[in-house]
Amino acid sequence: MSRFNLGRAAGLALLLLTGAAVAGAQEATAKYDAGLRKIATEYTKRIETATAGLNDARVRIASEKVPLLNDMRAVEDKILNLRAELGSIRINTADFANDRTRREHEANAQKLNISYFAGTASEGLSTLSSTLGNIEMGDWSARVDDLRNRLDPIGGTPDIDAAVETAELMATRVETLLGGFTTPGMAVTSEAHELVQGRFAYFGPETFFVADGADGPAGTVRARDEGAAPLVYALSGWDKADADALVTGRATTLPADVSGGKALQLRQSQGDWIDHINKGGIVGYAILGLGLFALITALLKLLDLNNLSVDAPSATTPLLKHVAETGQPGAEPLLAGLRKTSGELFATGVRNMRKPKEVIEEHLHGFILRERLHHERWLPMLAVIAAASPLLGLLGTVVGMVKTFTLITVFGTGNAGKLSSGISEALVTTELGLTVAIPTLVIHGFLSYRTQKNLSLLERYAVEFVTATEDKRVAESAPDA
C-alpha cells in the first residue's frame, strides 16, 4: 500500500514537473515570437524606407541623367576638337621644325659662301699687297686696310660688300696695269746694295726699275719687308736705251719672265755652298770639323798604307826556298829584290836564323807587332767619326725642330719664312752628318781591309820563314843522326 502511494506520488510529481516545463516552454516561445515579430516589423519599415529612398534616387537620377549625358557629349565633342587641334599643331610644329632646319642649312651655306668669298677676297688683297710693293702701297694702303678689316672682323661676320669692292679694286688695278704707268722712286741694287734714284714702270704682272743716268742699273723689281726699299735685279741683256724708252713712254722691247718670278726666287733661295753650310749652325760646323779631321786622318793612313808594302806570296817563294836549302849565306841578294816591309821582316829573320826557334819567332812577332801598332793607329777614330756624325746630325735635327717650335710660338704658323731657318738647320745638319759618315765609313772599311790583309801576309811569311829555318836545321842534323 505504501509502495502504491509512493508511486502515485512520484507520478503526480512527475506530471506536475512536466506541466511546469511545458508551461515555461510555451511562455519562452511566446516571448521569442514576439521578439521576431518586432524585429520583422522594424526591418520591414527600414526596407520600406530604403525602397522609398531608392525610388526617389532613381527618379532624381532619371531627372539628372539627360543633362549629364548632354554635358558628357559636349565634353567628348570638345575633346575631339582639341585632339584635332593638337594634331594640327603637331603637324604645324613638324613643318616649322623642318622649315627651320632647312633655313638653318641655307643660312650655314650662305655663311660658308660668304666666308669663301671673304677668304678669296682676303687672299686677293694679300696678293695685291705683295705685288704693289712699298711704292704703290702708299696710295692703296688705307683702302686695302679698310677692306681687310671688313673681310675679317674680330668676332663678327665678314662683309660681303667688301668682297665685291675688293673684286672691283682688283679689276681697277688690272685695267691700270694693262696700259702701264710709271712713278718715281728709289730702289736698292741686288749686287752692290746701293740705294739709287730712278723710275718704276708697272706693266702687266711685272715691275721694272730704270735708274737715272746712263750707267744706272735697269731690271726687274722684287718687294722686300714692309718699310724697306724694293730690290732691283739688273738684266744684263736689256739695253739701257730700251729701258729709258720704257719709262718715257716710247716704243721699246721688254724682257719677260715666263716663270712669274719663280726662277728669281729659286735663284735667291739656292745661294752658294757657304750659305748652305751656315744654315747648319753650330752643330753643322762641328760635323764639318769631324769631317775635316777624318779626311786628314784618311790621307795619313793612305800614306801609311803605301809604306806598308808587302810582296805577293809568289815573290817570297825563292827566298824561303833558299833559306830551307842553303841557309843564311847568299840571302842578301834575294832580300834586295823584295819590297820594304816584307824585306825588313825577312831581314830580321835572316839575322837571327842561327838562334833557337823560339828566339826567331819572338823577333818576327815583335816586328809584326810594331807594324800592327803603327798601321792600325787612328783607324778606330775613323770608325768613331763614322758612327758619331749621324748622331750629331740627329742632334742638329732636334735643335732645329726646337728652334722651329719656338718660332711657331712667337710668330705662329702663317709666316713660313720665319720658320725656314729652324727647318733648314734640322735638315742641313742631317745632310752634313750623312755626308761625313758615309765616305768615312767606306774609307775606314777600305783601310781596315788593306791593313789587315798586309799584316796577315806578314804573319804568314813569319810562319813560313820559321818553318824554312827548321827544315834547314833538320837537314843539317840528318847526317849526324
C-alpha positions as CSV (number, residue, x, y, z in Angstrom):
1,M,0.0,0.0,0.0
2,S,2.7,2.3,0.9
3,R,4.5,1.4,-2.3
4,F,1.5,2.2,-4.3
5,N,1.0,5.6,-2.7
6,L,4.6,6.3,-3.2
7,G,4.4,5.5,-6.9
8,R,1.3,7.7,-7.3
9,A,3.1,10.5,-5.5
10,A,6.1,10.1,-7.8
11,G,3.9,10.1,-10.9
12,L,2.0,13.1,-9.7
13,A,5.2,14.9,-9.1
14,L,6.5,14.0,-12.5
15,L,3.3,15.2,-14.1
16,L,3.4,18.4,-12.2
17,L,7.0,18.9,-13.3
18,T,6.2,18.2,-16.9
19,G,3.3,20.6,-16.9
20,A,5.5,23.3,-15.4
21,A,8.2,22.7,-18.0
22,V,5.6,22.8,-20.8
23,A,4.2,26.0,-19.4
24,G,7.7,27.5,-19.2
25,A,8.5,26.5,-22.8
26,Q,5.3,28.0,-24.1
27,E,6.0,31.2,-22.3
28,A,9.5,31.4,-23.8
29,T,8.2,30.6,-27.3
30,A,5.7,33.3,-27.0
31,K,8.4,35.8,-26.0
32,Y,10.6,34.7,-28.9
33,D,7.8,35.0,-31.3
34,A,7.0,38.4,-30.0
35,G,10.7,39.5,-30.5
36,L,10.8,38.1,-34.0
37,R,7.6,40.0,-34.9
38,K,9.1,43.2,-33.5
39,I,12.3,42.7,-35.5
40,A,10.5,41.9,-38.6
41,T,8.3,44.9,-38.2
42,E,11.4,47.2,-37.8
43,Y,13.2,45.7,-40.8
44,T,10.0,46.0,-42.9
45,K,9.8,49.6,-42.0
46,R,13.5,50.1,-42.8
47,I,13.1,48.3,-46.2
48,E,10.1,50.4,-47.0
49,T,12.1,53.5,-46.1
50,A,15.1,52.3,-48.2
51,T,12.9,51.4,-51.1
52,A,11.3,54.8,-50.9
53,G,14.7,56.4,-50.9
54,L,15.8,54.2,-53.8
55,N,12.8,55.2,-55.8
56,D,13.4,58.8,-55.0
57,A,17.1,58.4,-56.1
58,R,16.0,56.7,-59.3
59,V,13.6,59.4,-60.0
60,R,16.3,62.1,-59.3
61,I,18.9,60.2,-61.3
62,A,16.5,59.9,-64.2
63,S,15.8,63.6,-64.0
64,E,19.5,64.5,-63.9
65,K,20.8,61.8,-66.4
66,V,19.7,63.7,-69.5
67,P,21.6,66.9,-68.7
68,L,24.7,64.9,-67.6
69,L,24.6,62.9,-70.9
70,N,24.3,66.2,-72.8
71,D,27.2,67.7,-70.9
72,M,29.3,64.5,-71.4
73,R,28.6,64.5,-75.2
74,A,29.6,68.2,-75.2
75,V,32.8,67.4,-73.4
76,E,33.5,64.5,-75.7
77,D,33.0,66.8,-78.7
78,K,35.3,69.3,-77.1
79,I,37.9,66.6,-76.6
80,L,37.7,65.5,-80.2
81,N,38.1,69.1,-81.3
82,L,41.1,69.6,-79.0
83,R,42.6,66.4,-80.4
84,A,42.2,67.6,-83.9
85,E,43.7,70.9,-83.0
86,L,46.6,69.1,-81.2
87,G,47.2,67.0,-84.3
88,S,47.2,70.2,-86.5
89,I,49.5,71.9,-84.1
90,R,51.9,68.9,-84.2
91,I,51.9,68.9,-87.9
92,N,52.5,72.6,-88.0
93,T,55.3,72.2,-85.4
94,A,56.9,69.5,-87.5
95,D,56.6,71.6,-90.6
96,F,58.0,74.6,-88.7
97,A,61.0,72.5,-87.4
98,N,61.7,71.2,-91.0
99,D,61.4,74.7,-92.3
100,R,63.7,75.9,-89.6
101,T,66.2,73.2,-90.3
102,R,66.1,73.9,-94.0
103,R,66.6,77.6,-93.3
104,E,69.4,76.9,-90.9
105,H,71.1,74.8,-93.6
106,E,70.6,77.6,-96.1
107,A,71.9,80.1,-93.6
108,N,75.0,78.0,-93.0
109,A,75.5,77.5,-96.7
110,Q,75.3,81.3,-97.1
111,K,77.8,81.8,-94.3
112,L,80.1,79.3,-96.0
113,N,79.7,81.1,-99.2
114,I,80.3,84.5,-97.6
115,S,83.3,83.0,-95.7
116,Y,84.6,81.6,-99.0
117,F,84.2,84.9,-100.9
118,A,85.7,86.8,-97.9
119,G,88.7,84.4,-97.8
120,T,89.2,84.6,-101.5
121,A,89.0,88.4,-101.3
122,S,91.5,88.4,-98.4
123,E,93.9,86.2,-100.5
124,G,93.4,88.6,-103.3
125,L,94.2,91.6,-101.1
126,S,97.3,89.8,-99.8
127,T,98.4,89.1,-103.4
128,L,97.7,92.7,-104.3
129,S,99.7,93.9,-101.3
130,S,102.6,91.8,-102.2
131,T,102.5,92.9,-105.8
132,L,102.0,96.6,-105.0
133,G,105.3,96.9,-103.2
134,N,106.4,99.7,-100.9
135,I,106.0,102.4,-103.6
136,E,102.4,101.8,-104.8
137,M,101.2,100.6,-101.3
138,G,101.2,104.2,-100.1
139,D,98.3,105.1,-102.3
140,W,96.4,101.9,-101.7
141,S,97.2,101.1,-98.1
142,A,94.2,102.9,-96.5
143,R,91.6,101.3,-98.7
144,V,93.3,97.9,-98.5
145,D,93.4,98.0,-94.7
146,D,89.7,99.0,-94.6
147,L,88.7,96.2,-96.9
148,R,90.8,93.7,-94.9
149,N,89.2,94.7,-91.6
150,R,85.7,94.4,-93.1
151,L,86.5,91.0,-94.6
152,D,88.0,89.6,-91.4
153,P,86.3,91.4,-88.5
154,I,87.1,90.4,-84.9
155,G,84.2,88.3,-83.6
156,G,81.9,89.3,-86.4
157,T,80.6,88.2,-89.8
158,P,82.6,89.1,-93.0
159,D,81.0,91.9,-95.1
160,I,80.1,90.5,-98.5
161,D,80.0,94.0,-99.9
162,A,83.7,94.3,-99.0
163,A,84.4,91.2,-101.2
164,V,82.6,92.9,-104.1
165,E,84.6,96.1,-103.5
166,T,87.8,94.0,-103.4
167,A,86.9,92.5,-106.8
168,E,86.2,96.0,-108.2
169,L,89.5,97.2,-106.7
170,M,91.5,94.4,-108.3
171,A,89.7,94.9,-111.6
172,T,90.7,98.6,-111.5
173,R,94.3,97.5,-110.7
174,V,94.3,95.2,-113.7
175,E,92.9,97.8,-116.0
176,T,95.6,100.2,-114.8
177,L,98.3,97.7,-115.4
178,L,97.1,96.8,-118.9
179,G,98.1,100.3,-120.1
180,G,101.1,100.6,-117.8
181,F,102.3,103.6,-115.8
182,T,105.4,104.9,-114.2
183,T,106.2,106.5,-110.9
184,P,109.5,108.0,-109.4
185,G,111.2,106.3,-106.5
186,M,114.3,104.7,-105.1
187,A,115.5,101.0,-105.1
188,V,118.4,99.0,-103.8
189,T,120.7,97.2,-106.3
190,S,120.9,93.5,-105.7
191,E,124.7,93.3,-106.3
192,A,126.2,96.5,-104.7
193,H,123.3,97.1,-102.3
194,E,123.3,100.8,-103.2
195,L,120.2,103.0,-103.0
196,V,119.7,104.6,-106.4
197,Q,117.1,107.1,-107.7
198,G,115.0,106.3,-110.8
199,R,111.6,105.5,-112.1
200,F,109.4,102.4,-111.6
201,A,107.5,101.1,-114.6
202,Y,104.4,98.9,-114.0
203,F,103.4,96.9,-117.0
204,G,101.2,93.8,-116.5
205,P,102.4,91.5,-113.8
206,E,106.0,92.9,-113.9
207,T,107.5,95.9,-112.3
208,F,110.7,97.4,-113.7
209,F,113.1,99.9,-112.4
210,V,115.3,102.2,-114.5
211,A,117.9,104.2,-112.6
212,D,118.6,107.8,-113.6
213,G,121.8,108.4,-115.6
214,A,123.4,106.5,-118.4
215,D,125.3,104.0,-116.1
216,G,122.4,103.2,-113.7
217,P,121.0,99.7,-113.4
218,A,117.8,98.6,-115.1
219,G,116.0,95.5,-114.4
220,T,113.1,93.7,-112.6
221,V,112.0,94.7,-109.1
222,R,111.1,92.5,-106.1
223,A,109.5,93.9,-103.0
224,R,111.0,93.3,-99.6
225,D,109.8,93.6,-96.0
226,E,107.5,96.5,-95.1
227,G,109.3,99.8,-94.9
228,A,112.3,98.6,-96.9
229,A,113.1,99.9,-100.4
230,P,112.5,97.3,-103.1
231,L,115.3,95.3,-104.6
232,V,116.2,95.7,-108.3
233,Y,117.9,92.9,-110.2
234,A,119.8,94.2,-113.2
235,L,119.0,92.4,-116.5
236,S,122.3,92.1,-118.4
237,G,120.6,91.5,-121.8
238,W,118.3,94.6,-121.5
239,D,119.8,97.6,-123.2
240,K,119.8,100.9,-121.2
241,A,118.3,102.7,-124.2
242,D,115.4,100.3,-124.4
243,A,114.9,100.7,-120.6
244,D,114.9,104.5,-120.9
245,A,112.4,104.3,-123.7
246,L,110.1,102.3,-121.4
247,V,109.9,104.9,-118.7
248,T,109.5,107.8,-121.2
249,G,106.5,106.1,-123.0
250,R,108.2,105.3,-126.3
251,A,108.1,102.0,-128.2
252,T,110.6,99.5,-127.0
253,T,111.3,95.9,-126.2
254,L,110.7,94.3,-122.8
255,P,112.2,91.3,-121.1
256,A,109.7,88.7,-120.0
257,D,109.8,86.3,-117.0
258,V,107.7,83.3,-118.1
259,S,108.1,81.8,-114.6
260,G,106.2,84.6,-113.0
261,G,109.2,85.4,-110.7
262,K,109.6,81.8,-109.5
263,A,113.0,81.5,-111.3
264,L,114.3,84.6,-109.5
265,Q,113.0,83.3,-106.1
266,L,114.6,80.0,-106.8
267,R,118.0,81.6,-107.5
268,Q,117.7,83.7,-104.3
269,S,116.9,80.6,-102.2
270,Q,119.7,78.5,-103.5
271,G,122.6,80.6,-102.6
272,D,126.2,79.2,-102.6
273,W,127.7,76.3,-100.6
274,I,128.9,78.6,-97.8
275,D,125.3,79.8,-97.2
276,H,124.1,76.2,-97.3
277,I,126.7,75.2,-94.6
278,N,125.8,78.2,-92.5
279,K,122.3,77.0,-92.3
280,G,123.5,74.1,-90.2
281,G,124.5,76.3,-87.3
282,I,127.0,75.3,-84.6
283,V,126.2,71.6,-85.0
284,G,126.9,71.8,-88.7
285,Y,130.3,73.3,-88.0
286,A,131.1,70.6,-85.5
287,I,130.2,67.9,-88.1
288,L,132.4,69.6,-90.7
289,G,135.2,69.7,-88.2
290,L,134.9,66.0,-87.6
291,G,134.8,65.5,-91.4
292,L,138.0,67.5,-91.9
293,F,139.7,65.6,-89.1
294,A,138.5,62.3,-90.8
295,L,139.9,63.5,-94.1
296,I,143.3,64.3,-92.7
297,T,143.4,61.0,-90.9
298,A,142.4,59.1,-94.0
299,L,145.1,60.8,-96.1
300,L,147.7,60.0,-93.4
301,K,146.6,56.4,-93.2
302,L,146.7,56.1,-97.0
303,L,150.4,57.2,-96.8
304,D,151.0,54.6,-94.1
305,L,149.3,52.0,-96.2
306,N,151.6,52.9,-99.1
307,N,154.6,52.4,-96.7
308,L,153.2,49.0,-95.7
309,S,154.4,47.4,-98.9
310,V,154.2,43.6,-98.8
311,D,155.1,41.3,-101.6
312,A,152.9,38.7,-103.0
313,P,153.4,35.1,-101.9
314,S,155.0,34.2,-105.3
315,A,157.7,36.8,-104.8
316,T,158.8,35.4,-101.4
317,T,159.0,31.8,-102.5
318,P,162.6,31.9,-103.8
319,L,163.9,33.4,-100.6
320,L,162.1,30.8,-98.4
321,K,163.4,28.0,-100.7
322,H,166.9,29.4,-100.4
323,V,166.6,29.6,-96.6
324,A,165.3,26.0,-96.4
325,E,168.1,24.6,-98.7
326,T,171.1,26.9,-98.2
327,G,170.5,28.9,-95.1
328,Q,171.9,32.4,-94.4
329,P,174.7,32.6,-97.0
330,G,173.6,34.2,-100.2
331,A,170.2,35.5,-98.9
332,E,171.1,39.2,-99.1
333,P,170.6,39.5,-102.9
334,L,167.2,37.9,-102.6
335,L,166.3,40.3,-99.8
336,A,167.2,43.3,-102.0
337,G,164.5,42.3,-104.6
338,L,161.7,42.4,-102.0
339,R,159.5,45.3,-101.0
340,K,160.3,47.4,-98.0
341,T,158.1,45.9,-95.2
342,S,158.4,42.2,-96.3
343,G,162.1,42.8,-96.9
344,E,162.6,44.1,-93.4
345,L,160.6,41.1,-92.0
346,F,162.8,38.6,-93.8
347,A,166.0,40.6,-93.0
348,T,165.1,40.3,-89.3
349,G,164.6,36.6,-89.7
350,V,167.9,36.1,-91.6
351,R,169.9,38.0,-89.0
352,N,168.6,35.7,-86.2
353,M,168.2,32.4,-88.1
354,R,171.1,30.8,-86.2
355,K,169.3,31.4,-82.9
356,P,166.8,29.0,-81.4
357,K,163.4,28.7,-83.0
358,E,161.7,30.5,-80.1
359,V,164.0,33.5,-80.4
360,I,163.4,33.7,-84.1
361,E,159.6,33.6,-83.5
362,E,159.9,36.4,-80.9
363,H,161.9,38.6,-83.2
364,L,159.5,38.1,-86.0
365,H,156.5,38.5,-83.8
366,G,157.9,41.8,-82.3
367,F,158.4,43.1,-85.8
368,I,154.8,42.3,-86.8
369,L,153.5,43.9,-83.5
370,R,155.4,47.1,-84.3
371,E,153.9,47.3,-87.8
372,R,150.5,46.5,-86.4
373,L,150.6,49.2,-83.8
374,H,151.9,51.7,-86.3
375,H,149.4,50.9,-89.1
376,E,146.3,50.3,-87.0
377,R,146.5,53.6,-85.1
378,W,143.8,56.1,-85.8
379,L,141.7,53.6,-87.6
380,P,139.3,53.3,-84.7
381,M,139.0,57.1,-84.7
382,L,137.6,56.9,-88.3
383,A,135.0,54.3,-87.1
384,V,134.0,56.6,-84.2
385,I,133.6,59.6,-86.6
386,A,131.6,57.5,-89.0
387,A,129.3,56.5,-86.1
388,A,129.1,59.9,-84.4
389,S,128.4,62.0,-87.5
390,P,124.8,60.8,-88.0
391,L,124.2,61.2,-84.3
392,L,125.4,64.8,-84.5
393,G,123.1,65.2,-87.5
394,L,120.3,63.9,-85.4
395,L,121.3,66.3,-82.6
396,G,121.1,69.2,-85.2
397,T,117.7,67.9,-86.3
398,V,116.4,68.1,-82.7
399,V,118.0,71.6,-82.2
400,G,116.4,72.8,-85.4
401,M,113.0,71.5,-84.6
402,V,113.2,73.1,-81.1
403,K,114.1,76.3,-82.8
404,T,111.2,75.9,-85.2
405,F,108.7,75.3,-82.4
406,T,110.0,78.3,-80.6
407,L,109.4,80.4,-83.8
408,I,105.9,79.0,-84.2
409,T,105.2,80.0,-80.6
410,V,106.3,83.6,-81.4
411,F,105.2,84.1,-85.0
412,G,102.6,81.4,-85.5
413,T,102.3,79.1,-88.5
414,G,101.4,81.7,-91.1
415,N,104.9,83.0,-91.7
416,A,106.8,80.2,-93.5
417,G,109.9,82.5,-94.0
418,K,110.4,82.8,-90.2
419,L,110.2,79.0,-89.8
420,S,112.6,78.2,-92.6
421,S,115.8,78.8,-90.5
422,G,114.9,76.2,-88.0
423,I,113.8,73.7,-90.6
424,S,116.9,74.3,-92.6
425,E,119.1,73.7,-89.6
426,A,117.2,70.4,-88.9
427,L,117.7,69.2,-92.5
428,V,121.2,70.5,-93.3
429,T,122.7,69.0,-90.2
430,T,121.3,65.6,-91.1
431,E,122.6,66.1,-94.6
432,L,126.1,67.0,-93.3
433,G,126.2,64.2,-90.8
434,L,125.4,61.6,-93.5
435,T,127.8,63.3,-96.0
436,V,130.6,62.9,-93.5
437,A,129.6,59.5,-92.2
438,I,129.2,57.6,-95.4
439,P,132.6,58.4,-97.0
440,T,134.3,57.9,-93.6
441,L,132.7,54.5,-93.2
442,V,133.8,53.5,-96.7
443,I,137.3,54.7,-96.2
444,H,137.6,53.0,-92.8
445,G,136.4,49.7,-94.3
446,F,138.9,50.0,-97.2
447,L,141.9,50.9,-94.9
448,S,141.0,48.2,-92.4
449,Y,140.8,45.6,-95.1
450,R,144.1,46.5,-96.8
451,T,145.9,46.8,-93.4
452,Q,144.6,43.5,-92.1
453,K,145.4,41.8,-95.4
454,N,149.1,43.0,-95.4
455,L,149.5,42.2,-91.7
456,S,148.1,38.7,-92.3
457,L,150.6,38.3,-95.1
458,L,153.4,39.3,-92.8
459,E,152.2,36.7,-90.2
460,R,152.1,34.1,-92.9
461,Y,155.6,34.9,-94.1
462,A,156.9,34.8,-90.5
463,V,155.5,31.3,-90.0
464,E,156.8,30.1,-93.4
465,F,160.3,31.6,-92.5
466,V,160.4,29.8,-89.2
467,T,159.3,26.6,-90.9
468,A,162.1,27.0,-93.5
469,T,164.8,27.5,-90.8
470,E,163.5,24.4,-89.1
471,D,163.7,22.5,-92.3
472,K,167.3,23.7,-92.7
473,R,168.2,22.6,-89.2
474,V,166.7,19.2,-89.7
475,A,168.6,18.8,-93.0
476,E,171.9,19.8,-91.3
477,S,171.3,17.4,-88.4
478,A,170.3,14.4,-90.5
479,P,174.0,13.1,-91.2
480,D,174.9,13.4,-87.6
481,A,172.0,11.1,-86.7
